[in-house]
Amino acid sequence: MKITTITSNRDYQRIYRRGRSFVSPALVTYAFKTKNNNLRIGITTSKKVGKAVYRNRSRRVIRAAFSHLNADQNAPFDLIFVARTRTAHCKSYEVERYMKEHLSKLGIIH
């Protein structure tokens, strides 16, 4: 599954400002409905998560959890997944459970 990533700061700011957010203990998801029919994702980890080892692990866990989901690639959404301090200590299936909750509320997965 090829995932298109969000790269520009302008897009991140727009999604944070105008998108919907869903919060769980290990993950925060921001979603913004777009006009084009492709799914784009971005993953952010702040220094509050920990040192570089923990931030990188958090990103890997989030990426692995997303790859296990059968998300609709043609869903017109931009998604940002924000790691929390607990994310680095979770397994990918735990993060996947939270992610599935958030994305099912949006209708991206069924």
N, CA and C atoms as a LAMMPS dump frame, in Angstrom:
ITEM: TIMESTEP
0
ITEM: NUMBER OF ATOMS
330
ITEM: BOX BOUNDS ff ff ff
-5.0000000000000000e+02 5.0000000000000000e+02
-5.0000000000000000e+02 5.0000000000000000e+02
-5.0000000000000000e+02 5.0000000000000000e+02
ITEM: ATOMS id mol type element x y z
1 1 1 N 0.845 -1.18 0
2 1 2 C 0 0 0
3 1 3 C 0.887 1.239 0
4 2 1 N 0.76 2.045 -1.014
5 2 2 C 1.548 3.27 -1.123
6 2 3 C 0.849 4.385 -0.368
7 3 1 N 1.566 4.971 0.555
8 3 2 C 0.999 6.041 1.366
9 3 3 C 1.617 7.357 0.925
10 4 1 N 0.774 8.324 0.633
11 4 2 C 1.246 9.66 0.308
12 4 3 C 1.42 10.409 1.614
13 5 1 N 2.546 11.091 1.761
14 5 2 C 2.808 11.788 3.018
15 5 3 C 2.573 13.283 2.879
16 6 1 N 2.241 13.887 3.991
17 6 2 C 2.069 15.334 4.057
18 6 3 C 3.436 15.914 4.4
19 7 1 N 3.91 16.844 3.586
20 7 2 C 5.261 17.347 3.802
21 7 3 C 5.325 18.829 4.163
22 8 1 N 4.358 19.603 3.738
23 8 2 C 4.505 21.048 3.96
24 8 3 C 3.91 21.484 5.303
25 9 1 N 4.59 22.397 5.936
26 9 2 C 4.146 22.935 7.215
27 9 3 C 2.782 23.605 7.072
28 10 1 N 2.551 24.212 5.937
29 10 2 C 1.279 24.892 5.677
30 10 3 C 0.104 23.913 5.773
31 11 1 N 0.288 22.707 5.213
32 11 2 C -0.754 21.682 5.283
33 11 3 C -0.975 21.212 6.721
34 12 1 N 0.125 21.008 7.449
35 12 2 C 0 20.606 8.852
36 12 3 C -0.793 21.646 9.65
37 13 1 N -0.466 22.907 9.47
38 13 2 C -1.151 23.964 10.208
39 13 3 C -2.633 24.022 9.858
40 14 1 N -2.954 23.842 8.591
41 14 2 C -4.358 23.857 8.151
42 14 3 C -5.134 22.707 8.789
43 15 1 N -4.524 21.544 8.827
44 15 2 C -5.198 20.377 9.397
45 15 3 C -5.383 20.547 10.902
46 16 1 N -4.369 21.06 11.586
47 16 2 C -4.492 21.294 13.033
48 16 3 C -5.602 22.299 13.327
49 17 1 N -5.671 23.348 12.524
50 17 2 C -6.62 24.433 12.782
51 17 3 C -8.049 24.051 12.429
52 18 1 N -8.233 23.43 11.265
53 18 2 C -9.583 23.247 10.745
54 18 3 C -10.087 21.807 10.798
55 19 1 N -9.237 20.858 11.165
56 19 2 C -9.63 19.458 11.157
57 19 3 C -10.276 19.003 12.454
58 20 1 N -10.83 17.808 12.411
59 20 2 C -11.394 17.185 13.606
60 20 3 C -10.287 16.44 14.328
61 21 1 N -10.411 16.32 15.657
62 21 2 C -9.399 15.587 16.404
63 21 3 C -10.042 14.499 17.249
64 22 1 N -9.307 13.424 17.403
65 22 2 C -9.716 12.284 18.213
66 22 3 C -8.552 11.949 19.134
67 23 1 N -8.836 11.764 20.415
68 23 2 C -7.779 11.566 21.404
69 23 3 C -7.937 10.216 22.067
70 24 1 N -6.836 9.525 22.245
71 24 2 C -6.779 8.289 23.013
72 24 3 C -5.486 8.319 23.83
73 25 1 N -5.318 7.398 24.753
74 25 2 C -4.119 7.453 25.612
75 25 3 C -2.786 7.358 24.87
76 26 1 N -2.754 6.683 23.726
77 26 2 C -1.488 6.494 23.024
78 26 3 C -1.399 7.237 21.698
79 27 1 N -2.469 7.912 21.28
80 27 2 C -2.475 8.486 19.943
81 27 3 C -3.487 9.619 19.846
82 28 1 N -3.108 10.666 19.108
83 28 2 C -4.047 11.732 18.762
84 28 3 C -4.127 11.76 17.24
85 29 1 N -5.338 11.804 16.719
86 29 2 C -5.544 11.809 15.272
87 29 3 C -6.253 13.09 14.874
88 30 1 N -5.694 13.782 13.894
89 30 2 C -6.337 14.951 13.299
90 30 3 C -6.743 14.563 11.887
91 31 1 N -7.968 14.906 11.504
92 31 2 C -8.463 14.552 10.177
93 31 3 C -9.11 15.761 9.534
94 32 1 N -8.81 15.953 8.253
95 32 2 C -9.375 17.064 7.496
96 32 3 C -9.84 16.533 6.157
97 33 1 N -11.095 16.773 5.828
98 33 2 C -11.655 16.301 4.564
99 33 3 C -11.185 17.207 3.431
100 34 1 N -10.702 16.602 2.354
101 34 2 C -10.185 17.356 1.216
102 34 3 C -11.069 17.126 -0.008
103 35 1 N -10.768 17.825 -1.072
104 35 2 C -11.543 17.692 -2.307
105 35 3 C -10.979 16.629 -3.235
106 36 1 N -9.684 16.354 -3.136
107 36 2 C -9.108 15.34 -4.015
108 36 3 C -9.29 13.952 -3.385
109 37 1 N -9.305 12.928 -4.215
110 37 2 C -9.597 11.581 -3.742
111 37 3 C -8.333 10.776 -3.481
112 38 1 N -7.535 11.217 -2.538
113 38 2 C -6.432 10.379 -2.086
114 38 3 C -6.19 10.628 -0.601
115 39 1 N -5.73 9.6 0.036
116 39 2 C -5.477 9.635 1.473
117 39 3 C -4.023 10.013 1.707
118 40 1 N -3.805 11.071 2.494
119 40 2 C -2.439 11.477 2.841
120 40 3 C -2.299 11.402 4.354
121 41 1 N -1.127 10.982 4.826
122 41 2 C -0.914 10.936 6.265
123 41 3 C 0.384 11.64 6.631
124 42 1 N 0.426 12.088 7.877
125 42 2 C 1.617 12.663 8.46
126 42 3 C 1.742 12.149 9.882
127 43 1 N 2.967 11.96 10.338
128 43 2 C 3.205 11.481 11.698
129 43 3 C 4.114 12.479 12.386
130 44 1 N 3.706 12.93 13.562
131 44 2 C 4.542 13.862 14.314
132 44 3 C 4.828 13.318 15.704
133 45 1 N 6.027 13.597 16.162
134 45 2 C 6.416 13.254 17.532
135 45 3 C 7.186 14.436 18.084
136 46 1 N 6.788 14.896 19.24
137 46 2 C 7.488 16.031 19.838
138 46 3 C 8.564 15.521 20.797
139 47 1 N 9.361 16.418 21.292
140 47 2 C 10.406 16.038 22.229
141 47 3 C 9.845 15.618 23.581
142 48 1 N 8.552 15.887 23.806
143 48 2 C 7.907 15.418 25.038
144 48 3 C 7.834 13.899 25.076
145 49 1 N 7.856 13.27 23.901
146 49 2 C 7.792 11.81 23.83
147 49 3 C 9.042 11.201 24.436
148 50 1 N 10.177 11.852 24.271
149 50 2 C 11.427 11.336 24.819
150 50 3 C 12.57 11.612 23.87
151 51 1 N 13.655 10.912 24.112
152 51 2 C 14.83 11.072 23.262
153 51 3 C 14.57 10.461 21.895
154 52 1 N 15.535 10.596 20.997
155 52 2 C 15.369 10.194 19.599
156 52 3 C 14.974 8.726 19.451
157 53 1 N 15.497 7.869 20.307
158 53 2 C 15.17 6.447 20.23
159 53 3 C 13.669 6.237 20.418
160 54 1 N 13.078 6.916 21.384
161 54 2 C 11.647 6.771 21.665
162 54 3 C 10.788 7.441 20.592
163 55 1 N 11.24 8.573 20.079
164 55 2 C 10.486 9.244 19.014
165 55 3 C 10.469 8.383 17.755
166 56 1 N 11.626 7.797 17.406
167 56 2 C 11.691 6.939 16.221
168 56 3 C 10.853 5.68 16.395
169 57 1 N 10.887 5.098 17.587
170 57 2 C 10.065 3.91 17.847
171 57 3 C 8.589 4.257 17.737
172 58 1 N 8.199 5.427 18.24
173 58 2 C 6.801 5.855 18.161
174 58 3 C 6.357 5.964 16.712
175 59 1 N 7.198 6.551 15.881
176 59 2 C 6.858 6.67 14.46
177 59 3 C 6.742 5.299 13.795
178 60 1 N 7.657 4.39 14.129
179 60 2 C 7.612 3.044 13.564
180 60 3 C 6.344 2.306 13.974
181 61 1 N 5.977 2.447 15.25
182 61 2 C 4.774 1.774 15.751
183 61 3 C 3.527 2.315 15.048
184 62 1 N 3.45 3.63 14.882
185 62 2 C 2.294 4.234 14.213
186 62 3 C 2.227 3.792 12.755
187 63 1 N 3.374 3.799 12.065
188 63 2 C 3.414 3.371 10.667
189 63 3 C 2.989 1.912 10.525
190 64 1 N 3.47 1.048 11.441
191 64 2 C 3.113 -0.371 11.391
192 64 3 C 1.623 -0.567 11.653
193 65 1 N 1.089 0.165 12.608
194 65 2 C -0.335 0.047 12.921
195 65 3 C -1.182 0.477 11.722
196 66 1 N -0.788 1.548 11.063
197 66 2 C -1.554 2.021 9.905
198 66 3 C -1.466 1.039 8.745
199 67 1 N -0.323 0.41 8.559
200 67 2 C -0.174 -0.527 7.442
201 67 3 C -1.02 -1.778 7.638
202 68 1 N -1.35 -2.141 8.884
203 68 2 C -2.18 -3.308 9.143
204 68 3 C -3.654 -3.044 8.874
205 69 1 N -4.054 -1.791 8.873
206 69 2 C -5.454 -1.459 8.628
207 69 3 C -5.77 -1.516 7.141
208 70 1 N -6.991 -1.836 6.834
209 70 2 C -7.43 -1.827 5.437
210 70 3 C -8.121 -0.504 5.161
211 71 1 N -7.354 0.562 5.196
212 71 2 C -7.913 1.898 4.975
213 71 3 C -8.163 2.125 3.493
214 72 1 N -9.231 2.833 3.208
215 72 2 C -9.59 3.166 1.832
216 72 3 C -8.614 4.219 1.318
217 73 1 N -7.808 3.84 0.321
218 73 2 C -6.805 4.77 -0.207
219 73 3 C -7.43 5.933 -0.95
220 74 1 N -8.66 5.782 -1.383
221 74 2 C -9.328 6.852 -2.115
222 74 3 C -10.192 7.719 -1.219
223 75 1 N -10.02 7.583 0.085
224 75 2 C -10.778 8.422 1.012
225 75 3 C -10.244 9.847 0.93
226 76 1 N -11.114 10.828 0.819
227 76 2 C -10.652 12.217 0.654
228 76 3 C -10.278 12.869 1.98
229 77 1 N -9.233 12.359 2.626
230 77 2 C -8.825 12.88 3.929
231 77 3 C -7.33 13.094 4.005
232 78 1 N -6.962 14.088 4.803
233 78 2 C -5.586 14.254 5.257
234 78 3 C -5.59 13.883 6.725
235 79 1 N -4.692 12.991 7.127
236 79 2 C -4.631 12.52 8.507
237 79 3 C -3.28 12.85 9.107
238 80 1 N -3.285 13.295 10.353
239 80 2 C -2.046 13.473 11.102
240 80 3 C -2.168 12.644 12.363
241 81 1 N -1.179 11.79 12.59
242 81 2 C -1.122 10.998 13.81
243 81 3 C -0.043 11.6 14.699
244 82 1 N -0.421 11.961 15.914
245 82 2 C 0.515 12.567 16.854
246 82 3 C 0.803 11.552 17.949
247 83 1 N 2.072 11.251 18.138
248 83 2 C 2.475 10.3 19.171
249 83 3 C 2.406 10.964 20.545
250 84 1 N 2.039 10.175 21.528
251 84 2 C 2.042 10.635 22.909
252 84 3 C 3.135 9.875 23.647
253 85 1 N 3.403 10.238 24.886
254 85 2 C 4.504 9.595 25.619
255 85 3 C 4.301 8.096 25.762
256 86 1 N 3.078 7.652 25.846
257 86 2 C 2.791 6.231 25.995
258 86 3 C 3.032 5.452 24.708
259 87 1 N 3.026 6.109 23.569
260 87 2 C 3.13 5.424 22.271
261 87 3 C 4.425 4.623 22.153
262 88 1 N 5.514 5.144 22.662
263 88 2 C 6.806 4.472 22.535
264 88 3 C 6.84 3.164 23.311
265 89 1 N 5.962 3.015 24.279
266 89 2 C 5.959 1.818 25.117
267 89 3 C 4.836 0.848 24.751
268 90 1 N 4.095 1.154 23.69
269 90 2 C 2.986 0.306 23.242
270 90 3 C 3.431 -0.598 22.109
271 91 1 N 2.699 -1.669 21.949
272 91 2 C 2.874 -2.535 20.779
273 91 3 C 2.02 -1.974 19.655
274 92 1 N 2.337 -2.363 18.424
275 92 2 C 1.609 -1.798 17.289
276 92 3 C 0.139 -2.203 17.284
277 93 1 N -0.195 -3.393 17.814
278 93 2 C -1.599 -3.803 17.819
279 93 3 C -2.429 -2.966 18.786
280 94 1 N -1.803 -2.435 19.852
281 94 2 C -2.52 -1.547 20.771
282 94 3 C -2.824 -0.212 20.093
283 95 1 N -1.827 0.329 19.409
284 95 2 C -2.013 1.588 18.686
285 95 3 C -2.999 1.381 17.545
286 96 1 N -2.957 0.217 16.927
287 96 2 C -3.884 -0.093 15.838
288 96 3 C -5.333 -0.075 16.331
289 97 1 N -5.56 -0.553 17.54
290 97 2 C -6.917 -0.555 18.103
291 97 3 C -7.443 0.87 18.259
292 98 1 N -6.597 1.772 18.793
293 98 2 C -6.995 3.175 18.937
294 98 3 C -7.212 3.817 17.568
295 99 1 N -6.32 3.519 16.631
296 99 2 C -6.401 4.091 15.296
297 99 3 C -7.682 3.628 14.597
298 100 1 N -8.023 2.361 14.785
299 100 2 C -9.239 1.807 14.175
300 100 3 C -10.477 2.531 14.704
301 101 1 N -10.499 2.827 16.002
302 101 2 C -11.604 3.596 16.591
303 101 3 C -11.745 4.952 15.916
304 102 1 N -10.628 5.662 15.805
305 102 2 C -10.645 7.012 15.235
306 102 3 C -11.075 6.991 13.772
307 103 1 N -10.516 6.08 12.989
308 103 2 C -10.804 6.048 11.554
309 103 3 C -12.201 5.511 11.255
310 104 1 N -12.737 4.684 12.125
311 104 2 C -14.105 4.214 11.889
312 104 3 C -15.114 5.326 12.159
313 105 1 N -14.806 6.219 13.073
314 105 2 C -15.68 7.38 13.316
315 105 3 C -15.73 8.28 12.085
316 106 1 N -14.641 8.309 11.324
317 106 2 C -14.592 9.113 10.103
318 106 3 C -15.177 8.38 8.901
319 107 1 N -15.318 7.082 8.992
320 107 2 C -15.83 6.299 7.874
321 107 3 C -14.768 5.881 6.889
322 108 1 N -13.506 5.968 7.274
323 108 2 C -12.419 5.562 6.378
324 108 3 C -12.292 4.054 6.354
325 109 1 N -12.488 3.406 7.502
326 109 2 C -12.528 1.946 7.555
327 109 3 C -13.883 1.521 8.099
328 110 1 N -14.274 0.329 7.764
329 110 2 C -15.6 -0.155 8.164
330 110 3 C -15.493 -1.337 9.085
